[in-house]
């Protein structure tokens, strides 16, 4: 099983997800960018602007790992929110160019990291200490999931199977730490393993692995499943 810190696997998935995201965005007309995404209160332009600013934020963390000089992702939540709003108002061509240019800058910054620098400790936007080797995984979540959020036909089924499994590992662990998380066994119909959610459980939720990953990340809703706490 691939570990989310295995950069030999995660860096290529980052590139693949970025290429798919850019292809999705390139098919959108200027007016389409102003249409709603599936995220409450966000247009597609908000999602794209967020992705561009996220790439810049991850470059800051890669630079921190490379130089040892602390450069946080964001000054605070207010700065992050304000940057997204400004980005969403940019002309469509500018927004598309920023998405592509910042993705290239991030790929370059990650490529420069040596084996020793991948082990350097930085901090996520939530203040969690992480090795730089987690940065590609953080970007994988952004590019693959937000491509779905753009509401143009990209689906959870598009994600590579190992990315889906790592998402289930990541998200079930995060949700299980929350007080209001229901206790369940997630049993994918296309996997030979289960994922525990919450505490000891007797109830089971089934579906394909991609469907369950979509559910725990908030991308897929199901009336016959219990509500989940917010993941991020």
PAFILO-502697 format. One record per residue (C-alpha): x, y, z. Coordinates in nm, 3 decimals. Example, Ala and Ser with C-alpha at 12.3 -4.5 7.8 and 13.67 -1.06 7.14 Angstrom:
{X = 1.230; Y = -0.450; Z = 0.780}
{X = 1.367; Y = -0.106; Z = 0.714}
END
This chain:
{X = 0.000; Y = 0.000; Z = 0.000}
{X = 0.133; Y = 0.344; Z = -0.093}
{X = 0.203; Y = 0.588; Z = 0.189}
{X = 0.096; Y = 0.950; Z = 0.145}
{X = 0.460; Y = 1.053; Z = 0.207}
{X = 0.588; Y = 0.834; Z = -0.078}
{X = 0.685; Y = 1.113; Z = -0.315}
{X = 0.779; Y = 0.867; Z = -0.589}
{X = 0.405; Y = 0.800; Z = -0.619}
{X = 0.249; Y = 1.125; Z = -0.501}
{X = 0.442; Y = 1.368; Z = -0.722}
{X = 0.322; Y = 1.193; Z = -1.042}
{X = -0.035; Y = 1.189; Z = -0.908}
{X = -0.004; Y = 1.562; Z = -0.845}
{X = 0.102; Y = 1.617; Z = -1.205}
{X = -0.171; Y = 1.392; Z = -1.341}
{X = -0.437; Y = 1.565; Z = -1.134}
{X = -0.309; Y = 1.907; Z = -1.236}
{X = -0.320; Y = 1.815; Z = -1.604}
{X = -0.678; Y = 1.690; Z = -1.572}
{X = -0.779; Y = 2.004; Z = -1.380}
{X = -0.627; Y = 2.234; Z = -1.641}
{X = -0.805; Y = 2.042; Z = -1.917}
{X = -1.137; Y = 2.085; Z = -1.735}
{X = -1.081; Y = 2.458; Z = -1.686}
{X = -0.968; Y = 2.511; Z = -2.046}
{X = -1.305; Y = 2.381; Z = -2.168}
{X = -1.495; Y = 2.641; Z = -1.965}
{X = -1.605; Y = 2.962; Z = -2.135}
{X = -1.559; Y = 3.297; Z = -1.966}
{X = -1.919; Y = 3.306; Z = -1.849}
{X = -1.895; Y = 2.947; Z = -1.727}
{X = -1.629; Y = 3.057; Z = -1.479}
{X = -1.884; Y = 3.285; Z = -1.313}
{X = -2.133; Y = 3.001; Z = -1.274}
{X = -2.181; Y = 2.816; Z = -0.948}
{X = -1.952; Y = 2.541; Z = -0.828}
{X = -2.083; Y = 2.270; Z = -0.598}
{X = -1.924; Y = 2.446; Z = -0.299}
{X = -2.169; Y = 2.672; Z = -0.110}
{X = -2.117; Y = 3.039; Z = -0.190}
{X = -1.837; Y = 2.978; Z = -0.439}
{X = -1.843; Y = 3.026; Z = -0.813}
{X = -1.612; Y = 2.824; Z = -1.036}
{X = -1.388; Y = 3.132; Z = -1.038}
{X = -1.363; Y = 3.109; Z = -0.658}
{X = -1.252; Y = 2.746; Z = -0.684}
{X = -0.993; Y = 2.827; Z = -0.951}
{X = -0.868; Y = 3.129; Z = -0.759}
{X = -0.838; Y = 2.918; Z = -0.446}
{X = -0.636; Y = 2.657; Z = -0.636}
{X = -0.395; Y = 2.921; Z = -0.767}
{X = -0.345; Y = 3.070; Z = -0.424}
{X = -0.309; Y = 2.722; Z = -0.271}
{X = -0.027; Y = 2.646; Z = -0.513}
{X = 0.148; Y = 2.966; Z = -0.403}
{X = 0.097; Y = 2.871; Z = -0.038}
{X = 0.249; Y = 2.527; Z = -0.095}
{X = 0.544; Y = 2.689; Z = -0.273}
{X = 0.601; Y = 2.884; Z = 0.047}
{X = 0.612; Y = 2.559; Z = 0.243}
{X = 0.845; Y = 2.400; Z = -0.011}
{X = 1.070; Y = 2.705; Z = 0.017}
{X = 1.062; Y = 2.671; Z = 0.397}
{X = 1.172; Y = 2.308; Z = 0.364}
{X = 1.444; Y = 2.402; Z = 0.115}
{X = 1.590; Y = 2.700; Z = 0.303}
{X = 1.498; Y = 2.643; Z = 0.665}
{X = 1.348; Y = 2.993; Z = 0.677}
{X = 0.992; Y = 2.983; Z = 0.813}
{X = 0.742; Y = 3.091; Z = 0.548}
{X = 0.385; Y = 2.998; Z = 0.653}
{X = 0.116; Y = 2.912; Z = 0.401}
{X = -0.097; Y = 3.212; Z = 0.497}
{X = -0.073; Y = 3.494; Z = 0.749}
{X = -0.421; Y = 3.402; Z = 0.877}
{X = -0.765; Y = 3.287; Z = 0.761}
{X = -0.868; Y = 3.642; Z = 0.679}
{X = -0.577; Y = 3.684; Z = 0.436}
{X = -0.663; Y = 3.353; Z = 0.269}
{X = -1.031; Y = 3.444; Z = 0.229}
{X = -0.950; Y = 3.791; Z = 0.096}
{X = -0.706; Y = 3.652; Z = -0.162}
{X = -0.967; Y = 3.409; Z = -0.290}
{X = -1.227; Y = 3.683; Z = -0.327}
{X = -0.984; Y = 3.905; Z = -0.518}
{X = -0.884; Y = 3.614; Z = -0.739}
{X = -1.245; Y = 3.525; Z = -0.820}
{X = -1.298; Y = 3.877; Z = -0.959}
{X = -1.004; Y = 3.858; Z = -1.201}
{X = -1.061; Y = 3.846; Z = -1.579}
{X = -1.109; Y = 3.489; Z = -1.700}
{X = -0.787; Y = 3.477; Z = -1.903}
{X = -0.587; Y = 3.607; Z = -1.608}
{X = -0.739; Y = 3.349; Z = -1.379}
{X = -0.664; Y = 3.063; Z = -1.619}
{X = -0.306; Y = 3.184; Z = -1.661}
{X = -0.255; Y = 3.210; Z = -1.286}
{X = -0.386; Y = 2.859; Z = -1.234}
{X = -0.137; Y = 2.719; Z = -1.486}
{X = 0.157; Y = 2.937; Z = -1.383}
{X = 0.126; Y = 2.871; Z = -1.010}
{X = 0.092; Y = 2.497; Z = -1.074}
{X = 0.416; Y = 2.506; Z = -1.273}
{X = 0.589; Y = 2.705; Z = -0.999}
{X = 0.481; Y = 2.447; Z = -0.741}
{X = 0.603; Y = 2.158; Z = -0.952}
{X = 0.939; Y = 2.332; Z = -0.988}
{X = 0.962; Y = 2.395; Z = -0.613}
{X = 0.884; Y = 2.032; Z = -0.534}
{X = 1.132; Y = 1.906; Z = -0.792}
{X = 1.410; Y = 2.100; Z = -0.620}
{X = 1.365; Y = 1.921; Z = -0.288}
{X = 1.632; Y = 1.663; Z = -0.213}
{X = 1.573; Y = 1.346; Z = -0.012}
{X = 1.689; Y = 1.523; Z = 0.304}
{X = 1.470; Y = 1.827; Z = 0.239}
{X = 1.161; Y = 1.609; Z = 0.194}
{X = 1.207; Y = 1.518; Z = 0.561}
{X = 1.221; Y = 1.882; Z = 0.675}
{X = 0.936; Y = 1.980; Z = 0.906}
{X = 0.694; Y = 2.257; Z = 0.812}
{X = 0.343; Y = 2.348; Z = 0.930}
{X = 0.009; Y = 2.320; Z = 0.756}
{X = -0.240; Y = 2.605; Z = 0.751}
{X = -0.401; Y = 2.449; Z = 1.060}
{X = -0.070; Y = 2.454; Z = 1.244}
{X = -0.001; Y = 2.082; Z = 1.217}
{X = 0.366; Y = 1.986; Z = 1.198}
{X = 0.425; Y = 1.782; Z = 0.881}
{X = 0.722; Y = 1.666; Z = 0.674}
{X = 0.765; Y = 1.837; Z = 0.339}
{X = 0.695; Y = 1.495; Z = 0.187}
{X = 0.328; Y = 1.557; Z = 0.268}
{X = 0.307; Y = 1.858; Z = 0.036}
{X = 0.234; Y = 1.660; Z = -0.282}
{X = -0.046; Y = 1.476; Z = -0.102}
{X = -0.194; Y = 1.808; Z = 0.008}
{X = -0.196; Y = 1.925; Z = -0.352}
{X = -0.339; Y = 1.594; Z = -0.477}
{X = -0.644; Y = 1.648; Z = -0.257}
{X = -0.685; Y = 1.998; Z = -0.395}
{X = -0.656; Y = 1.930; Z = -0.767}
{X = -0.853; Y = 1.606; Z = -0.785}
{X = -1.137; Y = 1.702; Z = -0.550}
{X = -1.180; Y = 2.059; Z = -0.672}
{X = -1.199; Y = 1.934; Z = -1.030}
{X = -1.516; Y = 1.757; Z = -0.913}
{X = -1.634; Y = 2.075; Z = -0.738}
{X = -1.622; Y = 2.267; Z = -1.066}
{X = -1.940; Y = 2.080; Z = -1.159}
{X = -1.851; Y = 2.019; Z = -1.522}
{X = -1.861; Y = 1.640; Z = -1.534}
{X = -1.546; Y = 1.538; Z = -1.345}
{X = -1.633; Y = 1.260; Z = -1.099}
{X = -1.486; Y = 1.083; Z = -0.800}
{X = -1.452; Y = 0.779; Z = -1.027}
{X = -1.185; Y = 0.971; Z = -1.219}
{X = -0.944; Y = 0.954; Z = -0.925}
{X = -0.671; Y = 0.686; Z = -0.938}
{X = -0.763; Y = 0.389; Z = -0.718}
{X = -0.467; Y = 0.437; Z = -0.484}
{X = -0.554; Y = 0.806; Z = -0.441}
{X = -0.907; Y = 0.701; Z = -0.344}
{X = -0.768; Y = 0.458; Z = -0.086}
{X = -0.534; Y = 0.719; Z = 0.060}
{X = -0.823; Y = 0.965; Z = 0.078}
{X = -1.023; Y = 0.710; Z = 0.274}
{X = -0.726; Y = 0.657; Z = 0.508}
{X = -0.676; Y = 1.030; Z = 0.554}
{X = -1.036; Y = 1.142; Z = 0.589}
{X = -1.163; Y = 0.859; Z = 0.811}
{X = -0.876; Y = 0.926; Z = 1.051}
{X = -0.955; Y = 1.299; Z = 1.061}
{X = -1.329; Y = 1.250; Z = 1.101}
{X = -1.289; Y = 0.983; Z = 1.368}
{X = -1.114; Y = 1.237; Z = 1.590}
{X = -1.426; Y = 1.456; Z = 1.595}
{X = -1.679; Y = 1.418; Z = 1.878}
{X = -1.983; Y = 1.414; Z = 1.646}
{X = -1.853; Y = 1.146; Z = 1.410}
{X = -2.084; Y = 0.843; Z = 1.380}
{X = -1.938; Y = 0.499; Z = 1.443}
{X = -1.944; Y = 0.297; Z = 1.120}
{X = -1.758; Y = 0.045; Z = 0.911}
{X = -1.704; Y = 0.164; Z = 0.553}
{X = -1.707; Y = -0.143; Z = 0.330}
{X = -1.627; Y = -0.073; Z = -0.035}
{X = -1.776; Y = -0.323; Z = -0.275}
{X = -1.464; Y = -0.305; Z = -0.492}
{X = -1.200; Y = -0.346; Z = -0.222}
{X = -1.097; Y = -0.633; Z = 0.004}
{X = -1.065; Y = -0.416; Z = 0.315}
{X = -1.281; Y = -0.193; Z = 0.532}
{X = -1.225; Y = 0.149; Z = 0.687}
{X = -1.338; Y = 0.215; Z = 1.046}
{X = -1.507; Y = 0.547; Z = 1.108}
{X = -1.556; Y = 0.682; Z = 1.460}
{X = -1.547; Y = 0.440; Z = 1.753}
{X = -1.645; Y = 0.073; Z = 1.778}
{X = -1.926; Y = 0.013; Z = 1.531}
{X = -2.185; Y = -0.243; Z = 1.432}
{X = -2.338; Y = -0.050; Z = 1.141}
{X = -2.192; Y = -0.069; Z = 0.791}
{X = -2.202; Y = 0.169; Z = 0.495}
{X = -2.131; Y = 0.016; Z = 0.156}
{X = -2.065; Y = 0.150; Z = -0.191}
{X = -1.774; Y = 0.170; Z = -0.428}
{X = -1.454; Y = 0.309; Z = -0.280}
{X = -1.487; Y = 0.623; Z = -0.494}
{X = -1.846; Y = 0.670; Z = -0.378}
{X = -1.744; Y = 0.637; Z = -0.013}
{X = -1.452; Y = 0.874; Z = -0.062}
{X = -1.691; Y = 1.122; Z = -0.219}
{X = -1.926; Y = 1.085; Z = 0.077}
{X = -1.667; Y = 1.131; Z = 0.354}
{X = -1.518; Y = 1.434; Z = 0.174}
{X = -1.861; Y = 1.592; Z = 0.132}
{X = -1.878; Y = 1.557; Z = -0.246}
{X = -2.154; Y = 1.297; Z = -0.254}
{X = -2.470; Y = 1.304; Z = -0.043}
{X = -2.692; Y = 1.010; Z = 0.042}
{X = -3.021; Y = 1.031; Z = 0.228}
{X = -2.978; Y = 0.682; Z = 0.370}
{X = -2.646; Y = 0.762; Z = 0.536}
{X = -2.593; Y = 0.950; Z = 0.862}
{X = -2.464; Y = 1.307; Z = 0.855}
{X = -2.089; Y = 1.351; Z = 0.896}
{X = -1.891; Y = 1.632; Z = 1.056}
{X = -1.701; Y = 1.864; Z = 0.824}
{X = -1.372; Y = 1.713; Z = 0.714}
{X = -1.161; Y = 2.032; Z = 0.665}
END
